[in-house]
């Protein structure tokens, strides 16, 4: 019998009731992350039916999606800076958490931040866990060898009430990345290249395991960037086997086991990596040595080219033509030199310390182009504090960028941080969909280095060639 | 939830592939705390101009789209954000089924919990449906069949099967819940004892 994959081990460990031809499996959830946008209707369902939150101890709440990125000391200050509907939704999360006994990292908490940034920071995200959240970028947590995926609000209600989900077992896709990454090529470039290769539907119905020596050489922040965008390839989840890098990151964090329990956890986690003879439903290989900094040119993350490349020829497909029209770009033209109006560094994809340090290294002692507006939004309040202790905020502000409070911000423009219609934003976020960053806004996805270099030049730039 | 077994409807067609949930229901409408009224925001950036007026030639706004319960969309419908507001919007607008060649996983899961049937068809059938907007189809959930009664043989591409009944995949459990009009939480709650045993075993 073939060995088990990492995914299969985690899946099997959480089966409460096995699936049959007629019924899905009942899968136990170890960590349920919740935020203000996708939970109000779920809590309303609990109230309607007189149900409680089964495991508040396994539920962690924060506010991130529609929160202002200007300082808000407390909920009572919210009306000054947030639109009324967003303020009401944020207050409702606070009252629901109080009523149902769920721990909330709200305004005033040093631990507030983007839900996919604080889970790992607190050590709540751990190898072998099942992690869900009403947010598709829950795939981020797979970087720790957790099985983590986004769910809808009805399913949020299911987990609140039963700590379980009804699920059919997905298939597996191994993506092997081997070779030495060229200088200046980042985790963001790896995942954009992967999505370009397999397409935005290449992972549908599958859990991806990212494998190979290149993946093993990445730090935890970089692994999170990769797993984060698994959903942009349509995958159910993305996972990376835990190793010493994982354990070193987790050691000592608030929610991880301590003392003898830590040793026990380590022993358990070390059994999780896929067996050498594990078989995957599909496999794909990427040679890291051939990769370059990548940028998107269209309106989905699979429409991606090297930053030195040309906009591809029209395939004759109506959706392709529509995308280029929307972006105001032409086939056959280099993407380098395309004027940018806005630069956004942030989101659950690229808002951690490594991202901010790389951005600062490029901006240090320089000024962003005159017509460019640049927003730098840390992933959490604790990242904000750390960045400020390193003086990064001074570099950003001296360069002419705005340094903000943590949150999802301009990734989806729910909180008022938007890009104006027709403007082009080079963004370290994860989605370049039509209108994602504001009605009529145009988005180019890129790494923090590419975004920072483009901010300095006022157009899409190759950070490897600017001095 | 309304029970669904079989219904007939004309189709409305959005041929673009990879229509993401940001298009189906833009993020600025997600500050709601209820499920009500999401139909007004459905495809908002495609349906309305910058002054909030309906754009006449957008397929959903044409007179012949009035009352259509079946949306035919390009490949990989519903990708992107997990927002359940997308199927809420589609259902509130009046849709009971979406036909495509593939659906994003989270969107499909969300749809099945809200009385919206994601119907996967093969490429030739899909192309025929894209080429024939407004055709009357029958969705038979009990038989897992999509019937295309309006098709005339001369309009068919050669590769299309001759039968007018096309089977579509849907898992038994979701189909049962849709036909009975029940949600899935009740089923999960019945497993409380098994969940308790699992928790004790792991503690």
Interface residues (C-beta under 8 A of the other chain):
Chain A: X16 X17 X21 X22 X23 X24 X26 X28 X37 X38 X40 X41 X44 X45 X49 X54 X65 X66 X83 X85 X86 X88 X89 X92 X134 X135 X136 X149 X150 X151 X152 X153 X154 X155 X157 X158 X161 X162 X163 X164 X166 X168 X170 X200 X201 X204 X205 X231 X232 X234 X236 X300 X302 X317 X318 X319 X322 X412 X413 X414 X421 X431 X433 X434 X435 X436 X439
Chain B: X15 X16 X17 X18 X20 X22 X23 X26 X27 X28 X30 X31 X32 X33 X34 X35 X45 X50 X74 X75 X76 X79 X80 X81 X82 X83 X84 X87 X102 X103 X104 X105 X106 X109 X110 X113 X114 X171 X172 X173 X176 X183 X184 X185 X187 X188 X189 X191 X192 X194 X195 X198 X199 X202
